[in-house]
Amino acid sequence: MDSSEHEEAQVLYSARNGPEIVQNINANVRKQTRWTFWLITAGISTTFGAAVPTGYNIGVINAPANVIKNWCNETIYETYGTVFTEGNLETFWSAVVSIFLIGGVIGSLGGAWVADKLGRKRSFLLCGFLLVAGGLCFQFTKAVSSVELLMIGRIVVGLAAGLTTSTVPMYLTELAPLGLRGALGVLCSMGVTGGVVVGQVMSLEEVFGTEAHWQFALSFYVILVVAFFVPYHWLPESPKYLFVIRRRQDEAVNELKRIAGRKVRDEYVKQQVEAMRKECTTDNQLECGEDASAEKSKERTLISVLRDPTLMLPLVLVCALQGGQQLSGINAVFFYSVSIFESVGLSSTDAKFANLGAGCLNLFVAFFSPILMAKFNRRLLALTSCSMCAIFLFCLTFIVYFIDDVEWFSYASIVAILLYILFYQIGLGPIPYFIGSELFEVGPRPAAMAMGSLASWGCNFIVAMLFTTLQNAWGAFVFLPFSFTCVALTLLLKFYLPETRGIHISQIVPLVAQGFRSKPLVP
């Protein structure tokens, strides 16, 4: 942890009732801000066991689309005696692709209930079960000649994806000490990004994207799920969930000590317990004592969170960031980049490999996300990312519009795409996944993360459904709405996003509790 992170971690900002005495976190506490065995194990297990498969199912479906469509057409004819026209087949295929996104929306809505009822750890287990079930559907769909099984598999993995993005970042950030909250929080984003690239590779014709083997392309990720769920039994449950939601204080302390490692100091444990007790009493002013299990749990329903005026602004921020992540046009840019690469003289196959290279750039930058989250403030990264994405999307609109008139604009369009991807991944890519865990206390956090995930999958569905139609109608100007979204998001974050890096949640909550009358920027 660098010195600037230490300095921010030493200061807990004053609450809304006026300045308080600045609290210094002593050296013993700072020593606990380190990677331990169980933090690393939980990070690797959740990333490769759930986040990577989520991204995999996003990226795997595009390359073998024609092969699978032909199989669907033949199977429907053999089963029902119905011959699809080309238009009907395209509509059916759109349903196959988009039902994954619908599953993501439904999974997100259920994330809040699952996270509180089952716990953070068992929510991760449910993600694994759904992913394996979906993979089995894919594997056997061709053997039993069932397009219905293909559809069921897509919606099941969609449910797992929505549940993953709403619960896994929350689980990891609740395990993490203050200084590692951002580094662990971005692992889900990195996993999804990496999974997209792995899915693209495995679905190439040179691998599994053939008429004989496409079912293996769709189900290959199950190997990852099974392998990285091996340590599940020994993974820790979130101490904050046990202490604040379930009021099982002794279990929470035991898990806290196990996560912190053998060298944990008693003073660190006391400080963490005191912080959890403070979160426990924020909403209902009940002290969590030795008989805390007898008190009413501090769960918050989705409806209660939506009706709470003190949570309106942070909820808007979370939903705007997660929805804006999709409405910034990242998937549209990847979709359009193939045709742009073809415009500079690349063959269709080479253009697909070039598009894969752009995805690899996205993944390469994502690998630096933990370092960026540790060394730079969230506000700086988010504002830089949103504003630069707006600029390069506008440039891409201008370049594509005049691409036939200016010879070197073909190459300029490639530069614009690569720079857009670069700036997207330093802020808009990773931050929305975990920002809800830094703006909400433990009680309303599952509902907030679920709403953010819902906004993400919902906006993803909107882009998937409308982009091709708008592209045909507007041409190059299809990128302008994405640019305007980034501009609007930049303005929202500039005035209302508080800095959260190295700051305890109890000091952040009051800064955004007055809705749009809040003044969250700490001098």
N, C-alpha and C positions, 0 to 999 in steps of 0.2 A: 504493500500500500504506500503511495507516494506522500510526500509531506503536505501537499495541498489537500489531499483527502483527509489526512490527520487533522489539519486545521479546521476543516469544515465539520468533521466528526466531533470536534471538541466543543462546538457551539450548538446549543439548542435554542432556536429562536423564540422570542417572546410570544405569548398567546394574545388573543384579541383584547383581553381585559387590561392591557397595559404592559409596559416593560417589566420583565422579571429578572432576577439575578441570573447571569450567564452561568451555565453549569459546565464545568470542565470534566471531561471523561479522563480518568487517570491512566497511567501507563499500563497497569495490569489489564484494564479493559481493552486498551488498544492492541495489546498483544494477542487478544483473542480474535482480532480481525485477520484471520488467516484461513487458508484452505486446509480443511481436515479430511480424513479418509471418508467420512460419511457424507460430507458436502460434495466431494468429488464423485463418489459412487452414485449419489442421488442425481447429480447433474448429468452424468453419463447415461444412467439407466433411463431417465425420463426423456432425454434428448434423442437417443437412438431407439428407445422402445416405443415412443409415441409421436414426438415432433417430426422426426425424419420420415416415418411412415405417412404422416399427414401430408407433408410436402410431396412425398412420392406419389400419392394418389392424385395430386394436382398436376404433376408433370408427366405422368406415364400415359395419359389417355390420348394425347395429341398425335404423336408420330404414327401409331398403328390404327388411326381412326378409319382409314379407307378399308383396311383388311377386316376390321371388326364389323364395320357397316355391311360389307358384303356377306359376312357370315350371318349377321342378324337378318338380312333380307332373305337369304336362302332358308334359314331356320323358320322364319315366320311363314314362308310359303309352304314348307314341308309340314308344319304343325297345323296351320289354320287354312291353308289353301288360298291365302291372300297375297296378291302381287302389289308391292308398294311402287308408286311412282317415285321419280327422283325427289320431288318436293316432299312427299310423305316420308321418304327415308331420311331426308335431312331433318325434318321435324322430329321424327323418332330419335334420331341421334342427338339432337339438341336436348331432348328429355333425358337421355342416358347421361349426358355430360352434366346437365344442370341439376339433376336430382341429388347429386353429391353436395351441391351448394345448399339445396333445401334441407338436406340432412344436417349440414353445418349450422343452419339457422335453428333447427329444432334442438340439436345437441347443445347449442349455446344457451337456449332458454332453460334447458334442464340443468345446466351447470351449477347454478346457485343452489338448487335443492339438493343435488347430488353431493356437492362439496360440504354442505352442512350436515346432511343426514348420514352419509357414508364416511365422511372425513376426507382430508386432502389426499392421503396415501391411497385409500381404497377407491377414490375417484380415478386415480392413475391406473389402478387394476382394472376398473371397468372399461377404460379406454383400450387397454390391451385385449380384453375379451372381445370387444366389438371389432377391433382391427383383425384379430384372428378369424372371427366369424365371417367378416367380409372377404378376407383372403380365401377362405375355404369355398365361399360362393363363387368367386372368380375361377378358382382352380377346377371346379366341377361343372361350371356352366356349359362348357363345350362338350364334355363327356355325356351329359344328359340332354344336350340340345335344348337348352332353356334360356330364352332371352329374359324371362321373368327373374331367373336366378342372377343374371347379370345386373338387372335393375335393383334387386334386393341387395346385392353386394355393394353397389354404389351408394345406396342410401344408408346402409349400415356403416360403411367407412366414413360417410359424411357425418353421421351422428358422432362417431369417434373423434373426427376432426374438430367439430364444434366443442365437444367436451374437453378435448385436449387444450385448445387455445383459451378456454375460459378457466381451466383449473390448474394446469401444469405450471404456468408462470407464477400463479398465486402460491402454489405449494413450494416452489423453489425460493421465492422471495421471503416466505415466512420461515424457511429454514436458515436463511442467510443472516450473518451478522450485518450490522449497519453498513460497514465499509464495502461489503461484497454483494449488497443487494442488487445493484445494477448489473454486475458481472454475471450473477446467476440468473437474473431476470431475462437477459438477452439470449440465453441458451435455447429457449423454445423457438425464438425467431431464427437463430442460426440453424437449428434442426430442420425447420420448415424450408428454409432457403436451400440447404444442402439436399434435402429430400427431393425437391423439384429437379435438381440437377441429376441426382441418381436415377430418378424416374425417367428423365429424358434419355439418359444413357442406356438403361435397360430396355427401353422400348425402341431403340434403333433397329433397323433391319439386320445389321451385323450382329446383333445380340439376340433378343427375343421378339422383336417386332415383325414377325413373319406370320403367314397364314397358319403354319403348323404349331407355332409356339407362343402366340400372343397371350394365351391364358397364363403362361408362366411369367410374362412381363407384368401382368396385372397383380399377380399374387406373390411375387418374389419377396416383397417387403416383410412377409410373415416370418421369414428366417430372422430378421432383425428383431422383431417383436419377441419371439420366443427366446432368443439368445440374451437379450438385455433385460428380460424380466426374471432371469435366474436369481439376482440378489434381492428381489422384491421383498421376500419374507423378512429380511434383516433391515430394510430401509426404515428410517425414523419417521414417525408421524410429526406433523407440525406442532411444536410446543405451544404456539399461540392459539391454535385451534383447540388443543386439549385444555389450556388454561382459561381462555376467554369464552369459548363457545360451550365446551363441555364441563368446565369448572372442575377438571380433574388435576388438581394442582401438583400432587406428588408425581403423577405420570409425566406431566409437562416438565417438571424439574429434571427428572431422570433422562428424558429425551434431550433436553437442553444440554445436559452434561455430556451425553453420548455424542451429540453433534459437535460440541466444542472440543472434544478430544481429552486425552488423559491429562494434559497439562493445564486444564481449565482451572482458573483461580476462583476461590469462593466469592471474591468481591465481584467478579464478572457475573456469576450466577445471580447474586443478590441484585445487581443492577438490572439484569434482564427480567427477573421476577417483578421488580418494582415497575419496570416499564410496562410489562404485561398487565399488572394490577391497575395501572393508570388507564390503559385501554379498556379494561374490564369495567371501570367505574364511570367512563365518560358519558355513556348514554343514560344509565339508570341510577348512578350514584350509590351503588351497592358495593361494599367492600368484599373482596374475595378473600376470605379467611380460610381456616382449616376445614370448615364445614361448607366450603364453597359449592360442593357438588349438590347440596340441597337447594341452592338458589336456582331460579329460572335461568335457562340457558340464554345466551345473548345472540341468538339467531335473529336475522332480519329477513323478512320476506321481500320478494321482488316488489310487491305492491307498496309495502311500507317505505321502501327506499325511494320509489318513484314519487311518493307523496310527501317526502320529507324536504321542506324548502332549503334546509341547511346543506343538503346533498345535491342540490340542483346543478350548481356550477361544476363541481368535480365530475358529476355524471355527464354533463355536456362535454367536458374536456375529454373524458375517456372515449365517449361515443364518437366525437368529432375526430379524434386521432385514429381510432380503429377504422371508422368508416372512411375517413380521408385517406388512410393508407391505401385503400382499394380505389377510391375515386381520384387518386393522384395519377392513375393510368398505368401502373406498372405492368399489369397483365396485358393491357392494350398495346403498350410499347413492345413487349416481347412478341405479341401476335403480329404486329405490323413490321417488325424488324426483318422477318424473313423476306418480305417483298422488297424492302429497302436494300438488303444485301444482294438480292437478285438484280436490282437496278444498276449495280456497279459491275455487272458482268459475271457474277457467280452463278454456277448451275444450281438447280433446285436442291440437289443433295448437299453441295458445298454451302449454300445459304443456310440450310438446317444446321450444319456443323458450326457455322459462324454464329448462329443464334444460340447454340449450345455454349459457344465460347463466351457470349454475353452473359449467359447464366452462370458460367464459371467465374466471371468477373464479379458478379453479384455475390457469389459465395465467398470469393477471395476477400472482398471487402468486409463481408460479414464476420470473418474470422478475427478481425480487429475490433469487433464490437465490445467485447469485455474490457479491452484496454481503453477504448474511447469512453465507455461508461465510467471507468475508474478515474480518468484524468481530466475529463471535461464535464461542465455542467449540462444538465439535461436541456435547459432553456436554450443555451447556445447551439447545441447540436440540432435540436428540433427546429429552431428558427432558421439556421443556416440551411438545413436540409429542405424545408418547405419552400423557402424563398428561391433557392437555386434550382429546385425542381420546376418551379413556376417559370423561371427564366428559360431553362432549356426546353421545356415543353412548348413555349411560345416560339423559340428559335426553330424547333423541329417543325412546327406548323408552317412557318415562313419558308423554310428550306424545302419541305416536301411539296409545297404549293408551286414553287418555281424550279423544281428539280429537273424538269425537262428543258428548261431555258438556259440554265447555267451548268456547264459540264462538271465543274468540281463540286457542285452541291451534293452529288451522290456521296462523296467522301465526307463532306461536312455533316451529312445526316448521320453517318456512322459515328462521327465524333460526338454529335449531340446526344445520340442514344447512350453511348458509353459514359459520358459525363453525367447524364441524367441518372443512370443506374448507380454510378459512384456516389452521388450526393443523396440519392434515395436511401442507400444502405447505411449511411452514417447517422440517420435520425428517423425518418419516416418508416424505415424497415424494422428496426429493433424496438424503439421506445414505446410504441403503442401497445405492445404485448404485455408490458409489465407496469406501465405508468399507473394503472388502477390500484395496484398493490401499494403504491407510494402516496396516493391521494386519499385512500379510504382506510379506516380502521378495520379491525378483524370482523366485526359484526356485519356491516353492510358490504364488505369487500366481495364476497361471492356474487351477490346480486349485481354489483357494479361491473365485475369482470364478465359476468354473463351478458349484461347489456352491451358492453364493449364488443365482445365476441359476436353477438347478434348483429351489431352494426357492421362489423367487418364482413361477415358472411352474407348479410343482406345486400350490402353495396357490391360485393363481388358478384352476386347473382344478377344485380341490375346491369353491371358492366358487361357480363357475359351475354345477357339477353339483348342488350341494345347496341353494343358496339358495332357489330357487322352491319346492322340496318343504318345506323348513323354514318358509318364510314361510306356506305354506298351513296347516301344522300348528301353528305357534307364534304367528302373527300378529305383533303388535308386538314380542314377546319375541325375535324373530329377531336383533335387534341386540345382545342381551346377550352372546352368545359373542364378538362383536367387541370389546365393551367390556372383557370379562375378558382378552382377548388383549392389549389395550393396557396394562392394569394389570400383567400378568405381564411384558410387555416393559419397562415402566418400572422394575420391580424389578430385572430382569436388568441393565439398563444402569446403574442407580444404583450397583450394587456391583462391576460387572466391566468396564465400558467405560472405557478410558483416554482421556485427552484426546490428540488427534492433531494438532490444528492447529498448524502451525509447528514440529513436532518431527520430527527425522529418524527414519526407520524403524528404524535400528540401535538407537535408544534406546527404541523402543516395544516391540519384540519381547520383550526380557527381562521386561517388566512383565506379560506374559500367558502366560509360558512354563510356569507351574506349575499349569496347569489351574484348577480351581475353588478351589485353595489360593492362587492369585495375589492380590496386593494391588496392583492397577494404578493406584490413585489416588495420584498424586504429591503430597506435601505442599506 
